[in-house]
């Protein structure tokens, strides 16, 4: 067993639990997703042996390759959290249990069209852009409700909630408080869409305080990302 990996995982889980208790929340209501971007597939297997069941990837090619190498592991859930191209929808849907980054109707339609003939509905979240940069991933907060309604009309998708990344030039707590407004807008469309995917290694305590249900934690657990050539 990789004791360093186990220690980092335990430390983050302790931090999440402490943040939840400080916010008056039950730690069991928070899902910790380990982001394994750029790490080899064997890390996913090592994490699985340590009890991790939720893993996140940013790129379709890496998601597909790792899933193929790791193989079927009972209860393992792959979360796609990166920007998605519509022409990658079928490959993403073939692996992912949840897609956190639906930010336009065309992507929702592509994921819907990629559904297998038999299978469960795909969990999806509306990604919200919390910055002033329209080139960043995510829908404008003012358009969240209309996109949520479109997603809700896709028969093979299940709208779960919202996702966002806190801007670098703003206090995370303020950004996540604004995200809660978008979460409320989505719940007015789909009342049980109560997931809030927010918080990473550097800001997950603030996300927990603002109601995050899913945290996307990378280097604090995995260690530094390998250098890519």
Secondary structure, 3 states (H helix, E strand, C coil): CCHHHHHHHHHHHHHHHHHHHHCCCCHHHCEEEEECCCCCHHHHHHHHHCCCCEEEECCHHHHHHHHHHHCCCCCCEEEECCCCCHHHHHHHHCCCCEEEEECCHHHHHHHHHCCCCCCCCEEEEEEEECCCCCCCCCEEHHHHHHHHHHHHCCCCEEEEEEECCCCCCCCHHHHHHHHHHHHHHHHHHCCCCCEEECCCCCCHHHHHHCCCCEEEECHHHHCCCCCCC
